Amino acid sequence: MNNPFKNLIDNIFSLPESLLNLVKEKLYGASQLVGQGIDISAWLAPVGLLGPSWVKVINSLLAGAALVFTFWIAKRIYALYLQFKESVRWW
């Protein structure tokens, strides 16, 4: 038996579910890209001339900056969510 309310709820939540699946796929693809690492010597040849110790330092700084940037983006998305939640009074 097909319940009309079940079909209605499935239709309502199909868009958010598909968006979440798309985000999951994009994050998985990004994790594959990040897992490869950054070859700093290809981008910044003078840093590569300083030696492997300095290359590790620069790589660590770039990884730290990427992590801070990721947290900053997450914080902004959460703030946007809170603004949306505040705008909808019945939430």
N, C-alpha and C positions, 0 to 999 in steps of 0.2 A: 504494500500500500504506500502510495506516495502522499506524504503529508505536505499540504501547501505551506505550512509555516516553516517546515524544514527546508523546502525549496527557497523560500524567501530569505531565510537566514543564510543559506548557502550562497545565494546571489549577493547578499550584502557583504559577506566576508570573503568572497572570491577575489576581489580587487586587492584588499590589504594582504591577503595570503600570497597572491602573485607578486606583489611588490616586495614582500619580505623574502620570498624565494629568489627574486632578482638580486636583492641586496646581498643575500647569502652567497650567491654565485659570484658576484663581483668581489666580495671580500675574500672568497676562496682564491680567485684569480690574483688578487693583490697579494695575498700571502705567498703564493707561488713565486711572484715576481720579487718580493722582498726576501724570500728565502734564498734567492740567487746571490744576493749581496751586491755591493757597489765596488766596482773596480776604479778606485780613485786615481790610479796612475794614468788611466785612459783620459780622464777629464781634467785632472790637474797635474800635468807633467812635472812642473817644478816641485811639487810636494813629493812626487815619486823619487826625485833626485836627492831628497833629504835622508832617505833611508827607510828601512821597514818599520822602525820604531815610530817615526813621525807619521808614517802612513797609517799605522794602527791608531795613533792619537787622533788624527783627522777623521778616520772612519768612526771612532767612538764618539767624537763630537757630532758628526753628521747623524749617527744613529740616535744619539740623545736628543738632538734637535727634532728629528722625525718623530720620536716618541712624545716629546712635549707638544709638538704640533698636532699629533693625533689626539692627545688628551684635550687640547684646546678646542679642536673641532667637536669632540664628543661633548664637551661642556657647553658649547654654543648650540648644538643640536638639542641638548637637554633643556637649555634656557628657552629655545623656540617651542619645545613641547610644553613647558610650563606656561608660556604666553598663550599658546593655543588652548590649553586646559583652562586658563583663567578667563579666556574670552567666551568659553562655552559654560554657562552657569549651571546647567543641569548635569554636568559631569559627575 
